[in-house]
Each structure stands twice: as C-alpha cells, then as structure tokens.
Amino acid sequence: MSNEQLFKPISRNGLLLGLFAIVTTGLVVLTFTVSEDRILEQQRRVKEKALFQLIPEQAMDNVLLEDTLPISARTLLADGTTDLAYIARKDGEVVGVILPVVSTEGYSGKIGLIVGINADGSLAGVRILSHRETPGLGDKVDLNKSDWLLGFDGKSLQQPALENWKVKKDGGEFDQLTGATITPRAIVKAIKKALVYFAEHKELLAEKPAAIKAATEKAGE
C-alpha cells in the first residue's frame, strides 16, 4: 500500500474529527449563551417581584423601575460590581429607597440582597436574591425557608443602636439560625451597611432623576 493510500483515510478521519469538534464547541457555546440569557431574565423577574414586596406600588406614584441611581460603592457591593438603587416617590417626595447589597462573607460565598429603607430611615424589608448557603442551615435566611428575614422590618440605626447591629452570639440584637451563625452574621452586617449608606447619602438619593444624571455625569468627567 502506498503512502498516499495510507494517509488518505487518516486525513479524512482527522478532518471529520475537526469538524465534529467545531460543531460540538459551537453547540456548547450556543447552549451556554441561551441558558445565560434565560438565567439573567429569571433573575430580573425575581428582582422586580421582590422590589414591590418591599415598597408596594400603591405607596408611590412614580415608575420605580425607571427612577434609579447607579451604585458602585464597595461598601455595598463587596464584589466590586455595579447595580441600581430604586427610588420610590409620592407627589415628588421620596417615600423609600431600595438598595442593592452584596456580601462576600457568606459561609458558601456571595449573598445578594436588596434592602428597602423608608424615608425615615426604618427598614421596609429585606429580600435575598441569590445565595449558595447550606441547605437546611444557612439557606433559612431565604423567606421560602423561614421568616427570619421579617425580624428586620421596622428596624433602624436607632432601634437597635448601631453597636447592637450584630447577632446575639456576638453580643448583638439579632437571632442567629440554629446550627448556622456565619450566614446571619453576614446578612446583619450587610443590612447595617445599607442603613449607614442611606443615612450618609440621603440627599443624593432624594434628588430628582435629572439632577442625579447631571451629578453622575459630572463625577465621570
């Protein structure tokens, strides 16, 4: 058998394997892209639903999803990402703000949450958007698992006092979960950061959208 006859099947098989690899890679990329888009859309829907659980639509007369302020403060978004604060208004006055917070101090990694704060600085509520905490233990911070999160409703930097914004194991006000302390500790700390941020940036958060746009554009110059 000549070398030419020997290498023809090898070349043909190599070409087929190469085409198979290209097609397979393309399908994997396509599947990932489609899945990622679906995941992002699902996350957006979950977030929108949670926003109106914190501040009901009847409490405002503006379009909450359009009245936003970009947030990139590392104090709130510990992973260095950028997200939006949502401003609720009634007759032009701010009635509440919903702040995004990311904690990297969870037992199993990042915890994403939104914190609703009334104009008087009290908590309208808190919702967990994403986490990977241990099932049966740390995942009880999710409202689908327990009502632990509801214990923050109405709290503020004055009630309890700032130094008491800790779990009871650390000498603070808030209950930890049975068998889990790290996750509640991370969330209490994250909520406290949101309240402090609100207190320190209340004037900016109360600005009208046009003023906010002008301020952020000037800051970016």
GIWO-V384362 format. One record per residue. N is the residue number from 1. RES is the residue in one letter. SS is DSSP state (A for helix, B for strand, O for the rest). PHI is phi in degrees with one decimal (* if undefined). Layout:
N|RES|SS|PHI ; N|RES|SS|PHI
This chain:
1|M|O|* ; 2|S|O|-75.2 ; 3|N|A|-59.3 ; 4|E|A|-63.9 ; 5|Q|A|-68.0 ; 6|L|A|-70.5 ; 7|F|A|-83.2 ; 8|K|A|-60.0 ; 9|P|A|-63.1 ; 10|I|A|-64.9 ; 11|S|A|-63.7 ; 12|R|A|-64.4 ; 13|N|A|-65.6 ; 14|G|A|-63.4 ; 15|L|A|-64.9 ; 16|L|A|-63.8 ; 17|L|A|-64.0 ; 18|G|A|-64.2 ; 19|L|A|-63.8 ; 20|F|A|-62.5 ; 21|A|A|-63.0 ; 22|I|A|-64.1 ; 23|V|A|-64.1 ; 24|T|A|-61.9 ; 25|T|A|-61.0 ; 26|G|A|-61.3 ; 27|L|A|-65.6 ; 28|V|A|-63.7 ; 29|V|A|-62.9 ; 30|L|A|-63.0 ; 31|T|A|-61.6 ; 32|F|A|-63.0 ; 33|T|A|-63.2 ; 34|V|A|-63.7 ; 35|S|A|-63.5 ; 36|E|A|-63.1 ; 37|D|A|-61.9 ; 38|R|A|-66.7 ; 39|I|A|-63.5 ; 40|L|A|-63.1 ; 41|E|A|-66.6 ; 42|Q|A|-64.4 ; 43|Q|A|-63.1 ; 44|R|A|-63.6 ; 45|R|A|-65.8 ; 46|V|A|-61.5 ; 47|K|A|-64.7 ; 48|E|A|-60.6 ; 49|K|A|-62.7 ; 50|A|A|-66.9 ; 51|L|A|-57.2 ; 52|F|A|-79.8 ; 53|Q|A|-75.0 ; 54|L|A|-79.8 ; 55|I|O|-129.6 ; 56|P|O|-63.6 ; 57|E|A|-57.4 ; 58|Q|A|-68.7 ; 59|A|A|-83.9 ; 60|M|O|-135.5 ; 61|D|O|-124.8 ; 62|N|O|-101.1 ; 63|V|O|-94.7 ; 64|L|O|-55.8 ; 65|L|O|-70.5 ; 66|E|O|-107.1 ; 67|D|O|-95.0 ; 68|T|B|-128.8 ; 69|L|B|-138.5 ; 70|P|B|-62.1 ; 71|I|B|-122.7 ; 72|S|O|-133.0 ; 73|A|O|-63.8 ; 74|R|O|-66.5 ; 75|T|O|-63.2 ; 76|L|O|-97.3 ; 77|L|B|-109.0 ; 78|A|O|-62.3 ; 79|D|O|-90.8 ; 80|G|O|78.9 ; 81|T|O|-82.0 ; 82|T|O|-123.5 ; 83|D|B|-145.9 ; 84|L|B|-117.7 ; 85|A|B|-92.0 ; 86|Y|B|-111.5 ; 87|I|B|-109.8 ; 88|A|B|-100.5 ; 89|R|B|-129.1 ; 90|K|B|-135.8 ; 91|D|O|54.4 ; 92|G|O|85.5 ; 93|E|B|-98.0 ; 94|V|B|-70.2 ; 95|V|B|-106.4 ; 96|G|B|-176.0 ; 97|V|B|-135.2 ; 98|I|B|-115.5 ; 99|L|B|-105.5 ; 100|P|B|-82.8 ; 101|V|B|-138.5 ; 102|V|B|-125.1 ; 103|S|B|-106.1 ; 104|T|B|-102.3 ; 105|E|B|-105.2 ; 106|G|B|-68.1 ; 107|Y|O|-61.8 ; 108|S|O|-114.6 ; 109|G|B|120.4 ; 110|K|B|-70.3 ; 111|I|B|-125.3 ; 112|G|B|-103.3 ; 113|L|B|-144.8 ; 114|I|B|-122.4 ; 115|V|B|-121.0 ; 116|G|B|-91.1 ; 117|I|B|-126.6 ; 118|N|B|-71.9 ; 119|A|O|-58.4 ; 120|D|O|-84.6 ; 121|G|O|90.9 ; 122|S|O|-86.9 ; 123|L|B|-79.0 ; 124|A|B|-80.8 ; 125|G|B|153.9 ; 126|V|B|-136.4 ; 127|R|B|-135.0 ; 128|I|B|-87.3 ; 129|L|B|-98.8 ; 130|S|B|-155.1 ; 131|H|O|-167.4 ; 132|R|O|-133.3 ; 133|E|O|-72.3 ; 134|T|O|-63.4 ; 135|P|O|-56.9 ; 136|G|O|86.5 ; 137|L|O|-126.8 ; 138|G|A|-64.0 ; 139|D|A|-73.0 ; 140|K|A|-72.2 ; 141|V|A|-71.6 ; 142|D|O|-79.0 ; 143|L|O|-61.7 ; 144|N|O|-71.8 ; 145|K|O|-106.8 ; 146|S|O|-161.3 ; 147|D|O|-99.1 ; 148|W|A|-54.2 ; 149|L|A|-61.5 ; 150|L|A|-66.5 ; 151|G|A|-67.2 ; 152|F|A|-89.1 ; 153|D|O|-55.9 ; 154|G|O|84.7 ; 155|K|O|-73.6 ; 156|S|O|-154.0 ; 157|L|O|-72.5 ; 158|Q|O|-98.1 ; 159|Q|O|-138.5 ; 160|P|O|-81.9 ; 161|A|O|-63.1 ; 162|L|A|-51.1 ; 163|E|A|-69.7 ; 164|N|A|-99.1 ; 165|W|O|-80.6 ; 166|K|O|-149.0 ; 167|V|B|-73.6 ; 168|K|A|-60.3 ; 169|K|A|-62.2 ; 170|D|A|-97.7 ; 171|G|O|89.4 ; 172|G|O|-102.8 ; 173|E|O|-92.9 ; 174|F|B|-100.9 ; 175|D|O|-66.1 ; 176|Q|O|-90.3 ; 177|L|B|-94.3 ; 178|T|O|-58.3 ; 179|G|O|81.2 ; 180|A|B|-145.0 ; 181|T|O|-118.2 ; 182|I|A|-61.5 ; 183|T|A|-64.9 ; 184|P|A|-59.3 ; 185|R|A|-60.1 ; 186|A|A|-63.8 ; 187|I|A|-72.0 ; 188|V|A|-58.4 ; 189|K|A|-63.6 ; 190|A|A|-65.8 ; 191|I|A|-66.1 ; 192|K|A|-59.0 ; 193|K|A|-61.2 ; 194|A|A|-64.4 ; 195|L|A|-64.3 ; 196|V|A|-66.3 ; 197|Y|A|-60.6 ; 198|F|A|-60.3 ; 199|A|A|-63.0 ; 200|E|A|-82.9 ; 201|H|O|-122.0 ; 202|K|A|-58.8 ; 203|E|A|-64.9 ; 204|L|A|-65.0 ; 205|L|A|-65.4 ; 206|A|O|-85.9 ; 207|E|O|-64.8 ; 208|K|O|-71.0 ; 209|P|A|-51.6 ; 210|A|A|-64.0 ; 211|A|A|-67.9 ; 212|I|A|-63.9 ; 213|K|A|-59.8 ; 214|A|A|-62.8 ; 215|A|A|-67.0 ; 216|T|A|-72.0 ; 217|E|A|-66.6 ; 218|K|A|-65.9 ; 219|A|A|-65.3 ; 220|G|O|-85.3 ; 221|E|O|-71.7
